[in-house]
């Protein structure tokens, strides 16, 4: 079993710690026993440049911090693996209402380059590691799948009132309403700090989806405050398979309302 925290941010996102760099993320992941961590912010060109320079392949679709870059006092043992991730804020009009939905994308590092080029033609991806684009979530999903068919697309913190798929003030009522004809390409959702597993288990519309939890950390010390518990190999294909089928996804680590409690089984 290992712990995965897939939704984080780099120092290139607004309101984040200057310590959100790869050596600090590596240090804190080791300290907290997190074996798989998202890079966050793949759309930001400066962050992608650092990833190319500081990460080395360490398995299929996963990376480790380059030797010699670990911080002083780093805990001994196996280095955590990084998987390329990024969050995009979609703000757009649909059916006469303004929608604000955040989505988490897991592409390959190579596809992250191509996807970023295509997104740059739509809006500004340079000013913030979590860019705001006037792009419909359904269209972002289509563009992602065209660019990287193996990518995983996860609606982020789905119950957050103002910036989420089910947000009370700017979201939708169903996955199908949000993603239309591509709704079947959504395999998992990030439940977020504003909900807990028993709450989500009561929503029958989520029964077919894997329920995921991540920290959305804006500083390395916040890593793992919510996380996934998996029993798979440490590779991108095995991670995606677990999200898409539930096999090997054991449950989640939740911060609220029962701080630090593991929720095993019944995650789907």
Secondary structure, 3 states (H helix, E strand, C coil): CEEEECCECCCCCCCCCCCCCHHHHHHHHHHHCCCEEECCCCCCHHHHHHHHHHEEECCCCCEEECCCCCCCCCCCCCCCEEECCEEEEEEEEECCEEEEEEEEEECCHHHHHHHHHHHHCCCCCCCCCCCEECCCHHHHHHHHHHHCCCCEEEECCCCCCCCCCCCCCCCCCCHHHHHHHHHHHCCEEECCCCCCHHHHHCCHHHCCCEEECCCCECCHHHCCCCEEEECCCCCHHHHHHHHHHCCCEEEEEECCCCCCEEEECCCC
